[in-house]
Amino acid sequence: MMPEKLIVFTRYPEPGTTKTRLIPVLGKTGAANLHRLMAQRTIACALSLQKSRRLSVEIHRSGGSQQLMQEWLGNDIICQSQLHRLHHCLAQIFSVQF
């Protein structure tokens, strides 16, 4: 049986590029910090599913570099650049042409 795959799409939490609609209220750094916390919680929930399921978790990112992502999330997480939109990722995973 093939393991399930869970993909989390996120952006590196660089001030001024994340949660931009909240910048007027939280400021650039505050909005980036909120994004960081929300992404970390989502990723932690995804990883916790691996305890009860045969599941592979991947992070697909935009912004930042591989090094910045590893400094933020650690080296144990599969993290790839978000070069493709969702349908391309699904096509790659399921070997289906869209």
HELIX and SHEET records of a PDB file:
HELIX    1   1 THR A   20  LEU A   22  5                                   3    
HELIX    2   2 ILE A   23  SER A   48  1                                  26    
HELIX    3   3 LEU A   49  LYS A   51  5                                   3    
HELIX    4   4 GLN A   66  LEU A   73  1                                   8    
HELIX    5   5 LEU A   86  PHE A   94  1                                   9    
SHEET    1   A 3 GLU A   4  ARG A  11  0                                        
SHEET    2   A 3 LEU A  55  SER A  62  1                                        
SHEET    3   A 3 ILE A  78  SER A  81  1                                        
END                                                                             
